[in-house]
């Protein structure tokens, strides 16, 4: 009888252990397991769209894939940085912590594509490639391409004389203006308690009051005004409507560029507002945040039902911000209006 009890106890322990391991596996791989609900896996049927994205692409991988794309522009084979990253993710299950493994994946894909293999041939046996391609396109789709930007004219001595140059490359900007200091760390998902207990679904960049805040990507102003959690905040929607950029805790008394309003079109690199520490108050224009910082967030929207509510998809953008450091908008102050403006305009 005693041995039977021990035996049953061991069986129960093994069952609990297996249940725990299964739960851990499901949690770790929730991104992949949810793919069965996506268009990529089930076909184009009504109501099917991506429900979850766990964006783990490292800044180093972003930089390497981007350089492949930029450096092959105009060549017989032009590599697409998002396709390269999706290939690497499909090979590793979306994990980018092993730098050597990721570099090998990117190099392997680039080499095979340059030799003449198509991306369809290369990814034929990669079950989740289409998912990662769609997910990463939603994150990165507007950041690299052709554009024109002003440059200082070299043939004249006149001040403020510019020429337009056609370029291809990174056309998204760091959300902090050039030459303004800031500090940050990966704080996505940490606890917040004001109002109710919740996760921090953005990235905080600490700096000085009045630091010019830059539009990361071109788009239109979808939200502008006071929010008791974010204080003075701006919400900008990308033109393809896949990305919603959120800039919060802007400066007390002078939060925005003077001509900004809901519906305004902004260009990547424009000054849209100024760093502060407003928020955590139902009353407008109150500094209730202890530390001066920009709260920067990126929400992905595959269907309008995801815009607000429990189905929102916010990504950890720390690594992306590190990557965007290579492109900072240079600004100058207008002493008459006390506003900052970009020096070199851009058009797409």
N, C-alpha and C positions, 0 to 999 in steps of 0.2 A: 504493500500500500504506500509506504514511504517512497519507494523508488518510482511508483506511478506518479506521485505528486511532483517529484523532482523532474521526471520526464515531461509532464505537462507544463511545468514551469519553464523548462528549457524551450519547449515548442512555442510557448507564449512569448518568451523573450526574443526568439528568432523572428517571430511574426512582427513584433513591434519594431525590431531592428530593421527588417526589410521595409516596413511601412515608412520608417523614418528616412531611410536611404532613398526610397522612391519619391517621397515628398521633397527631399533636397534636390534630387535630380530634376523633378518638375520645376522647382523654383529656379534652379540654375539655368535650365533650358526653356524657360517660359516663352522667350522670344521665338525659338524655333517651333515649339509645340503649338503656338498660336497661329502658325502659318497656315494651318488647315482652313482658317477662315478668310484667307486672303485671295485676291484675284489671281495671284501668281500660282496658287496651288489648285484652285477649284474652278478656274475659268471665269469668264466675264458674265457673271449672273447678277441680277439686280440685288442691291443691298450688301454686296460683298466688297470689303475694303480692309486695309491693314488696320489692326486694332492696337498694335503695340510695337514700339521701336526702342531697343536698348542700344543706343549709339555709343560704341566703345572704341571708335577709330582713334588711334594715337596721333599726336601732332606730327611725329616723325613719318608715320605712314601717309598722312595727308600731304606732307611736304614732298615725299618721294614720288607719290603718284602724280601730284600736280606737276612736278618738274618733268616727268615723262610726257605728260600732256603738252605742256608749254614748249618743250624742246623739240617735239615732233610735229608741231603745227607747221603746215605748209609742205611737209614731207609726203612721200608716197603713202606711207601708213601713218595716220595721225592717231595716236593712242588717246583713249578717253579715260581720264583719271577716275571717274566714278565706276566705270566698268572694271578697271584694275582693282579698285578697293572692294567691289562686290565679289570679284573672283577670290580675292584673299579671304574675305569673310566667309564665303561658301566653303572654302577649304579648311577653315579653322573654327567654324561654328560661331563666328562673330567675335572671337577673342583676338585682341591685338597686343597682349602683354608680352608675347615672345617676339622681340624685335628681329632676331635672326630669321625666325620662321616666316614672319611677314615679309621681310626683305626678299627672301627666297621666292615666296609666292608672287610678289610683284615683278621681280626680275624674270621669273619663269613665264608669266603671262606676257610681259612685254616682248621677250625673245620670240615666243611662239607666234605672236601677232605680227611682228616685224618680218618673220620668215614667210608669212602668207596665210597662216591659219586664221579663220574667222572667229569672232567671239562666240558665235553659236556653236561652232565645232569644239572650241576650247572648253565650253561650259556644259556640253551636252549631258554629261553624267553627274553634274553638280546639282543636286536636288533643289537646293534653296537659293541658287544664284538669282533667279528672277525676283524673289522676295527682297534680297539685299539690294539688287539694282533699283527696285522701286523705292525702297526705304531710303537708301543713300541719295537717290536723285531728289527725293523730297527734302533732304537736309541740305544738299550741296548744289542743287540744280541751277541756281542763279549766280554762282560765285565765280565761274571761269568762262571766258568767251572773248569775243571781239568788242572793242570799245574805242572811243576817241577821248583823248585827254589833252588839256593845255600843257604846254611846256614853255619855259622862258625862251624867247627868240634870241638867237646868237648873233644876228646880223644887224642889230640896232642897239644904240646906247640908251634909247628911251626906256624909262621905267615903266613897269606894268605892261610890257609888250609881250604878247604870247602868240604862239602858233599851235594849231591843232595837229596832234600826232595820232595816227592809227596804230593800235596795239592789240596784241592778243595775250591774255593771261589772267591773273587774279584781279577781279574788279569789285571784290568785296573788301571792306575795311574793318580794322579793329574799332570797337565802339568808343575808344578813348583817343582824343586828338594827339597828333605827333608832338613830342617834346613835353608832354604832361605826364608826371610820374603817377604810378599806381602800384598797388600790390594785390595779389590774389592767391587763392589756393582752391582745390577742388572741394567745394562745400555743397554739392548737389545732394539732396536727400536728407540733410540734417534736420533736426526737429525745430519747429517754430510753434510758439504758444499764444501769440496775440490773437484774440478773438476766439480761436479754437485750436486744438492741437493738429498740426499738419506738417508735411514735409516741405523743405525748401526746394522749389522747382525752378531754380535759376542759378545764376553765377554772380557772386558779389565781387566788385572791383573797387577796392578802397583807394581814396585819393583826397583831393582838396576841393572845398566849396568853390563852385564856379568853373571847374574843369569842363571844357567843351565836350559834349557827347555827340557822337558821330553815327549817322545812319549806316549800318553795316551793308545793307543791300537797298537797291532802288525799290520803290513801291509807293503805296498811298497810305495816308494816315487814317487808320480805322477807329482809333480811340485817342482821346485827348482830354485831360481834366483830372479831377481829384478822385482818388480811391482811398478808403480809410486804411487799407493794408499797404498799398504801394505809394501813397502820397500823390504828389504830382507825377503823372506817368504818361507815356506815349506808347501806343500800339501801332505798329506799321506792318501792313500785309504785303507780301511779295506779289508781283504782278501775276504770277501763275497761281496764286492763292494757296500754295502749299505751306508757306512759312508765315508765322506771325511773330514778329520781333517785339519784345516787351522791355521798355526802359523805365525804371521806377526810382522813387525817392529823389526826384529832381529838386533843384534849388528853391528855397523859400523866397517868395516875392518876385522872382524872375526865373521861372522854370524852363521856358521854351524860347526858341527862335521867334522873333516878334511876328513874322508873317505866317507862322504855322497854325493850321486849323484842321478840323476833321475834313477829310476829303482832299487835303493837299497832296500833291505829288512831290516826293522827295527823291533825290538822286543819291546813290551810294557815295559816301564821303562828305555829304552835307552836314553842317552843324544843325542839330535839331533841338538841343537843350543843354542844360548845365547841371553838373553834379551837385547833390545836396544831401539832406538827411530828413526829408519830410515823410510823414506817414504815421501809421499806428494811431490814428485819431479820426473820429467821425467829423470833427471840425476841420474846415479847410485851412491850408497854409500853415500847418503846425509842424514843428520839428520835434518828433518824438522818437526818432531813431538815434541811438547813441553814437554810432560811428558814421562818418561821411562816406558814402559809397554809391556806386551805381549797381542796382540790381538789373542784370541783363538776362533775359530768358528767350528761348526759342521753342515755340509750339508748332508741331506738325499737324496738318489738317488734310486728311485723305477724303473726308466727307464733311459737309457743313454741320452735321449732327455732332461732330467732335469739337466744335469751336468752344462751347461752354458746357460745363457739367462734369459728370463723373467719368466721361470717356475721353477727356483731354489727354493729349500726348505731349509731354514736355521732355526734352532731352538734356542730358548732361553736356554742356557746351564748353567745358573747361579746356579740353584738348583743342577744340576748334578755335577758341580764342587765342590759344598759344600759337596756332598756325597763322591766324590773321595778323599777328604782331608784325609780320613781314610787310604789311601794307597799312600805313597810318596816314591819315589825312592831315596835311599841313595847313594851319589856320593863322589868321591875322586878326587883331582886335580893331574894331571901329570905335575910337574914343568918344565920338559924338553920341552914339547909341549904346555904347558899352556892350555891343554884341561882338561875337566872333564869327568869322566867315572863312570858308575854305579859300585857299589861294588859287588852286588849279581846278577849274571846272571839268566835268566829265560828261560825256553823252554816249548812249548805247545805240 
